[in-house]
Amino acid sequence: MTTVAIIEADLRLPEHQEAVLAMVDAYSRDAMGEAKPLDPDVRARLIPGLQKHSTTLIFLAFDGDRPVGAAVCFIGFSTFAAKPLINIHDFVVLTASRGKGVGRRLLDAVEGKARELGCCKLTLEVMDNNHHALRMYRAAGFVRYAPQEKTGTAIFMSKPLH
């Protein structure tokens, strides 16, 4: 493996658009994603939607000219800290590149940007049986969100609106 470069995506560049589509589709196909490819309509709307969303922040990992990972993030705001935060919405490293430090380097890039922007924290959600990812996140300093011991930890919930 050549040296993997981590870059902040510029969605005006066709090669970055293609890399984002490839990485999100790879994540969608993964057992920890949807376990199926992105719907063609979603593929068609994804890049324009990300471009229009003013808080989009994406980091790409390239092995040479081949994308091998991505962190699709959105800048949010913490009302309790009155500061911005970054949510890592999608995080993917291709199977062949896992266990080689690519994921940790993507996390480090996101954290560096968060510090640069004066963010108070990073957030993400992860499947509870994704043990490899959980180990990496914990090693990077992530913990279950529990603002007070007596309230327990947060639960991620979703309500589809289709």
Contacts in CASP RR format, 6 or more apart in sequence:
PFRMAT RR
TARGET T0000
AUTHOR 0000-0000-0000
METHOD contacts of the structure
MODEL  1
MTTVAIIEADLRLPEHQEAVLAMVDAYSRDAMGEAKPLDPDVRARLIPGL
QKHSTTLIFLAFDGDRPVGAAVCFIGFSTFAAKPLINIHDFVVLTASRGK
GVGRRLLDAVEGKARELGCCKLTLEVMDNNHHALRMYRAAGFVRYAPQEK
TGTAIFMSKPLH
1 63 0 8 1.000
1 97 0 8 1.000
1 100 0 8 1.000
2 63 0 8 1.000
2 64 0 8 1.000
3 64 0 8 1.000
4 61 0 8 1.000
4 62 0 8 1.000
4 63 0 8 1.000
4 64 0 8 1.000
4 68 0 8 1.000
4 97 0 8 1.000
4 100 0 8 1.000
4 102 0 8 1.000
4 105 0 8 1.000
5 61 0 8 1.000
5 62 0 8 1.000
5 64 0 8 1.000
6 59 0 8 1.000
6 60 0 8 1.000
6 61 0 8 1.000
6 62 0 8 1.000
6 105 0 8 1.000
6 106 0 8 1.000
6 108 0 8 1.000
6 109 0 8 1.000
7 59 0 8 1.000
7 60 0 8 1.000
7 62 0 8 1.000
8 57 0 8 1.000
8 58 0 8 1.000
8 59 0 8 1.000
8 109 0 8 1.000
8 113 0 8 1.000
9 16 0 8 1.000
9 19 0 8 1.000
9 20 0 8 1.000
9 58 0 8 1.000
9 59 0 8 1.000
9 60 0 8 1.000
9 70 0 8 1.000
10 16 0 8 1.000
11 17 0 8 1.000
11 20 0 8 1.000
11 47 0 8 1.000
11 50 0 8 1.000
11 51 0 8 1.000
11 56 0 8 1.000
11 58 0 8 1.000
12 51 0 8 1.000
15 65 0 8 1.000
16 58 0 8 1.000
16 60 0 8 1.000
17 47 0 8 1.000
19 60 0 8 1.000
19 62 0 8 1.000
19 67 0 8 1.000
19 70 0 8 1.000
20 46 0 8 1.000
20 47 0 8 1.000
20 50 0 8 1.000
20 58 0 8 1.000
20 60 0 8 1.000
20 70 0 8 1.000
20 72 0 8 1.000
21 38 0 8 1.000
21 43 0 8 1.000
21 46 0 8 1.000
21 47 0 8 1.000
22 67 0 8 1.000
23 60 0 8 1.000
23 67 0 8 1.000
23 69 0 8 1.000
23 70 0 8 1.000
23 72 0 8 1.000
23 90 0 8 1.000
23 92 0 8 1.000
23 94 0 8 1.000
24 38 0 8 1.000
24 46 0 8 1.000
24 70 0 8 1.000
24 72 0 8 1.000
24 90 0 8 1.000
24 92 0 8 1.000
25 37 0 8 1.000
25 38 0 8 1.000
25 43 0 8 1.000
26 92 0 8 1.000
26 94 0 8 1.000
27 33 0 8 1.000
27 70 0 8 1.000
27 90 0 8 1.000
27 91 0 8 1.000
27 92 0 8 1.000
28 34 0 8 1.000
28 36 0 8 1.000
28 37 0 8 1.000
28 38 0 8 1.000
29 35 0 8 1.000
29 36 0 8 1.000
29 37 0 8 1.000
30 92 0 8 1.000
32 127 0 8 1.000
32 130 0 8 1.000
32 133 0 8 1.000
38 46 0 8 1.000
50 56 0 8 1.000
50 58 0 8 1.000
50 72 0 8 1.000
53 74 0 8 1.000
55 74 0 8 1.000
55 75 0 8 1.000
55 76 0 8 1.000
56 72 0 8 1.000
56 73 0 8 1.000
56 74 0 8 1.000
57 73 0 8 1.000
57 74 0 8 1.000
57 75 0 8 1.000
57 86 0 8 1.000
57 110 0 8 1.000
57 113 0 8 1.000
58 70 0 8 1.000
58 71 0 8 1.000
58 72 0 8 1.000
58 73 0 8 1.000
59 70 0 8 1.000
59 71 0 8 1.000
59 73 0 8 1.000
59 106 0 8 1.000
59 109 0 8 1.000
59 110 0 8 1.000
59 113 0 8 1.000
60 67 0 8 1.000
60 69 0 8 1.000
60 70 0 8 1.000
61 67 0 8 1.000
61 68 0 8 1.000
61 69 0 8 1.000
61 70 0 8 1.000
61 93 0 8 1.000
61 97 0 8 1.000
61 102 0 8 1.000
61 103 0 8 1.000
61 105 0 8 1.000
61 106 0 8 1.000
62 68 0 8 1.000
63 97 0 8 1.000
68 93 0 8 1.000
68 94 0 8 1.000
68 96 0 8 1.000
68 97 0 8 1.000
68 102 0 8 1.000
69 92 0 8 1.000
69 93 0 8 1.000
69 94 0 8 1.000
69 97 0 8 1.000
69 102 0 8 1.000
69 103 0 8 1.000
69 106 0 8 1.000
70 90 0 8 1.000
70 91 0 8 1.000
70 92 0 8 1.000
70 106 0 8 1.000
71 88 0 8 1.000
71 90 0 8 1.000
71 91 0 8 1.000
71 106 0 8 1.000
71 107 0 8 1.000
71 109 0 8 1.000
71 110 0 8 1.000
72 88 0 8 1.000
72 89 0 8 1.000
72 90 0 8 1.000
72 91 0 8 1.000
73 86 0 8 1.000
73 87 0 8 1.000
73 88 0 8 1.000
73 89 0 8 1.000
73 110 0 8 1.000
74 86 0 8 1.000
74 87 0 8 1.000
74 89 0 8 1.000
75 84 0 8 1.000
75 85 0 8 1.000
75 86 0 8 1.000
75 87 0 8 1.000
75 117 0 8 1.000
75 119 0 8 1.000
76 84 0 8 1.000
76 85 0 8 1.000
76 86 0 8 1.000
76 87 0 8 1.000
77 83 0 8 1.000
77 84 0 8 1.000
77 85 0 8 1.000
78 84 0 8 1.000
78 85 0 8 1.000
78 120 0 8 1.000
78 121 0 8 1.000
80 147 0 8 1.000
81 120 0 8 1.000
81 121 0 8 1.000
83 118 0 8 1.000
83 119 0 8 1.000
83 120 0 8 1.000
84 117 0 8 1.000
84 118 0 8 1.000
84 119 0 8 1.000
84 120 0 8 1.000
85 114 0 8 1.000
85 119 0 8 1.000
85 120 0 8 1.000
85 121 0 8 1.000
85 122 0 8 1.000
85 123 0 8 1.000
86 110 0 8 1.000
86 113 0 8 1.000
86 114 0 8 1.000
86 117 0 8 1.000
86 119 0 8 1.000
86 122 0 8 1.000
86 123 0 8 1.000
87 122 0 8 1.000
87 123 0 8 1.000
87 124 0 8 1.000
88 107 0 8 1.000
88 110 0 8 1.000
88 122 0 8 1.000
88 123 0 8 1.000
88 124 0 8 1.000
89 124 0 8 1.000
91 103 0 8 1.000
91 106 0 8 1.000
91 124 0 8 1.000
91 133 0 8 1.000
93 99 0 8 1.000
93 102 0 8 1.000
93 103 0 8 1.000
93 106 0 8 1.000
98 132 0 8 1.000
99 132 0 8 1.000
103 136 0 8 1.000
104 136 0 8 1.000
104 139 0 8 1.000
104 140 0 8 1.000
107 136 0 8 1.000
107 137 0 8 1.000
107 140 0 8 1.000
108 140 0 8 1.000
110 122 0 8 1.000
111 122 0 8 1.000
111 140 0 8 1.000
114 121 0 8 1.000
114 122 0 8 1.000
122 142 0 8 1.000
123 145 0 8 1.000
124 137 0 8 1.000
124 142 0 8 1.000
125 156 0 8 1.000
126 133 0 8 1.000
126 134 0 8 1.000
126 137 0 8 1.000
127 133 0 8 1.000
128 134 0 8 1.000
144 153 0 8 1.000
144 154 0 8 1.000
145 153 0 8 1.000
145 154 0 8 1.000
146 152 0 8 1.000
146 153 0 8 1.000
146 154 0 8 1.000
END
